[in-house]
Amino acid sequence: MSQTELTILERIPMGVDACLLRLERPDWEWQPGQLIGIQGKSDLDQRDYTIASGTRDETLDVLYRLIPHGILTPYLDGKQPRDRLEVVGPYGRFTLRDPTAPLLFCATGTGIAPCRAYYRSFRSLKMTLMHGVRTPEDLYFQDQWEGIRYMPFCSRTPFRGAKGRLTDALHDLPLESGLHVYLCGGNEMIYEAEDILLSRGVSQDHIYHEPYYYRAYDA
Ligand SMILES: Cc1cc2nc3c(=O)[nH]c(=O)nc-3n(C[C@H](O)[C@H](O)[C@H](O)COP(=O)(O)OP(=O)(O)OC[C@H]3O[C@@H](n4cnc5c(N)ncnc54)[C@H](O)[C@@H]3O)c2cc1C
């Protein structure tokens, strides 16, 4: 694992309260699904962020949502292009085990970041992506999923007929045999989705999770 300073090249506002930060690419390699730690005013303020860009991309991107009462995201929100961030990485094991397997990726909110890393790093994934958010503005990267099955879910406002929670749709979703499932975002969605998938016969060995935070599930 390396520690370095990376320059912010660009900030792209996303949805209601999120931002895609494009950082200069470090001289280390990473696996799609791995993380960096970004430090705030002190190294005690370090938080994890999935690398949201592909391994062939020219920048290292992270997608964060502003948590107004949080520690690191208000600090990140005050940063501008040309500012530098103290970063450690890469680490983490939420990597794609078998890119040739049929894949189901379930994300809430910014939990879509590793899916973008997989999608931009591997060609021809056989993937269904279910993304659960509150409002259509938070369907980050919604026009960038060509070639995979993309299923958006908005819990508060209907979007192209899609309303409700992704976990409700999991009960009826056709599941291929040999399916590998990746669950990322809030803990409640992850636990609920896992229970449904296990009850529907998906192997525990083929379910992988990356919880970002722990609280009641409302997206
Ligand atoms: C393995 C891992 C990977 C992560 N990758 C990402 C990522 O790519 N993008 C990203 O935005 N976050 C990611 N997170 C969450 C991130 O590390 C921070 O916790 C988050 O950005 C909030 O930081 P903060 O210091 O502002 O707030 P904190 O002081 O850490 O948290 C304040 C409160 O907000 C809650 N919270 C944290 N994140 C959210 C959220 N998204 N929605 C609602 N409540 C939340 C926390 O549980 C806590 O109760 C990841 C977490 C882990 C464990």
The ligand as a Tripos MOL2 file, in Angstrom:
@<TRIPOS>MOLECULE
LIG
   53    58     1     0     0
SMALL
NO_CHARGES

@<TRIPOS>ATOM
      1 C1        -15.3350   -0.0630    2.1250 C.3       1 LIG1
      2 C2        -15.9810    1.3090    2.0470 C.ar      1 LIG1
      3 C3        -16.0170    2.0020    0.8290 C.ar      1 LIG1
      4 C4        -16.6540    3.2430    0.7420 C.ar      1 LIG1
      5 N1        -16.7170    3.8840   -0.4710 N.ar      1 LIG1
      6 C5        -17.4470    5.0180   -0.5760 C.ar      1 LIG1
      7 C6        -17.6090    5.6650   -1.8470 C.ar      1 LIG1
      8 O1        -17.0740    5.2470   -2.8820 O.2       1 LIG1
      9 N2        -18.3900    6.7920   -1.8860 N.ar      1 LIG1
     10 C7        -19.0010    7.2970   -0.7550 C.ar      1 LIG1
     11 O2        -19.7070    8.2960   -0.8630 O.2       1 LIG1
     12 N3        -18.8180    6.7210    0.4510 N.ar      1 LIG1
     13 C8        -18.0600    5.6110    0.5640 C.ar      1 LIG1
     14 N4        -17.8900    5.0430    1.7920 N.ar      1 LIG1
     15 C9        -18.3520    5.7890    2.9840 C.3       1 LIG1
     16 C10       -17.2310    6.7860    3.3500 C.3       1 LIG1
     17 O3        -16.0910    6.0690    3.8370 O.3       1 LIG1
     18 C11       -17.6550    7.7730    4.4250 C.3       1 LIG1
     19 O4        -18.1680    7.0720    5.5380 O.3       1 LIG1
     20 C12       -18.7230    8.7480    3.9170 C.3       1 LIG1
     21 O5        -18.2370    9.4590    2.7800 O.3       1 LIG1
     22 C13       -19.0830    9.7730    5.0050 C.3       1 LIG1
     23 O6        -17.8980   10.3630    5.4840 O.3       1 LIG1
     24 P1        -17.9790   11.5910    6.5050 P.3       1 LIG1
     25 O7        -16.6580   11.6540    7.2110 O.co2     1 LIG1
     26 O8        -18.4250   12.8360    5.8220 O.co2     1 LIG1
     27 O9        -19.1250   11.1750    7.5100 O.3       1 LIG1
     28 P2        -18.9440   10.2220    8.7800 P.3       1 LIG1
     29 O10       -18.5330   11.0710    9.9450 O.co2     1 LIG1
     30 O11       -18.0670    9.0620    8.4020 O.co2     1 LIG1
     31 O12       -20.3910    9.6550    8.9370 O.3       1 LIG1
     32 C14       -21.4680   10.3930    9.4760 C.3       1 LIG1
     33 C15       -22.7180    9.5210    9.4430 C.3       1 LIG1
     34 O13       -23.1860    9.3690    8.0930 O.3       1 LIG1
     35 C16       -23.4010    7.9850    7.7700 C.3       1 LIG1
     36 N5        -23.1180    7.8010    6.3240 N.ar      1 LIG1
     37 C17       -21.9280    7.5800    5.7400 C.ar      1 LIG1
     38 N6        -22.0540    7.4880    4.3980 N.ar      1 LIG1
     39 C18       -23.3650    7.6710    4.1430 C.ar      1 LIG1
     40 C19       -24.1280    7.7090    2.9560 C.ar      1 LIG1
     41 N7        -23.5890    7.5410    1.7310 N.pl3     1 LIG1
     42 N8        -25.4690    7.9250    3.0630 N.ar      1 LIG1
     43 C20       -26.0560    8.1030    4.2620 C.ar      1 LIG1
     44 N9        -25.3810    8.0750    5.4370 N.ar      1 LIG1
     45 C21       -24.0690    7.8650    5.3680 C.ar      1 LIG1
     46 C22       -22.4350    7.2520    8.6840 C.3       1 LIG1
     47 O14       -22.8620    5.9210    8.9200 O.3       1 LIG1
     48 C23       -22.4780    8.0940    9.9600 C.3       1 LIG1
     49 O15       -23.5880    7.7400   10.7440 O.3       1 LIG1
     50 C24       -17.2320    3.8180    1.8940 C.ar      1 LIG1
     51 C25       -17.1580    3.1360    3.1250 C.ar      1 LIG1
     52 C26       -16.5490    1.9140    3.2010 C.ar      1 LIG1
     53 C27       -16.5150    1.1920    4.5340 C.3       1 LIG1
@<TRIPOS>BOND
     1     1     2 1
     2     2     3 ar
     3     2    52 ar
     4     3     4 ar
     5     4     5 ar
     6     4    50 ar
     7     5     6 ar
     8     6     7 ar
     9     6    13 1
    10     7     8 2
    11     7     9 ar
    12     9    10 ar
    13    10    11 2
    14    10    12 ar
    15    12    13 ar
    16    13    14 ar
    17    14    15 1
    18    14    50 ar
    19    15    16 1
    20    16    17 1
    21    16    18 1
    22    18    19 1
    23    18    20 1
    24    20    21 1
    25    20    22 1
    26    22    23 1
    27    23    24 1
    28    24    25 2
    29    24    26 1
    30    24    27 1
    31    27    28 1
    32    28    29 2
    33    28    30 1
    34    28    31 1
    35    31    32 1
    36    32    33 1
    37    33    34 1
    38    33    48 1
    39    34    35 1
    40    35    36 1
    41    35    46 1
    42    36    37 ar
    43    36    45 ar
    44    37    38 ar
    45    38    39 ar
    46    39    40 ar
    47    39    45 ar
    48    40    41 1
    49    40    42 ar
    50    42    43 ar
    51    43    44 ar
    52    44    45 ar
    53    46    47 1
    54    46    48 1
    55    48    49 1
    56    50    51 ar
    57    51    52 ar
    58    52    53 1
@<TRIPOS>SUBSTRUCTURE
     1 LIG1         1 GROUP 0 **** ****
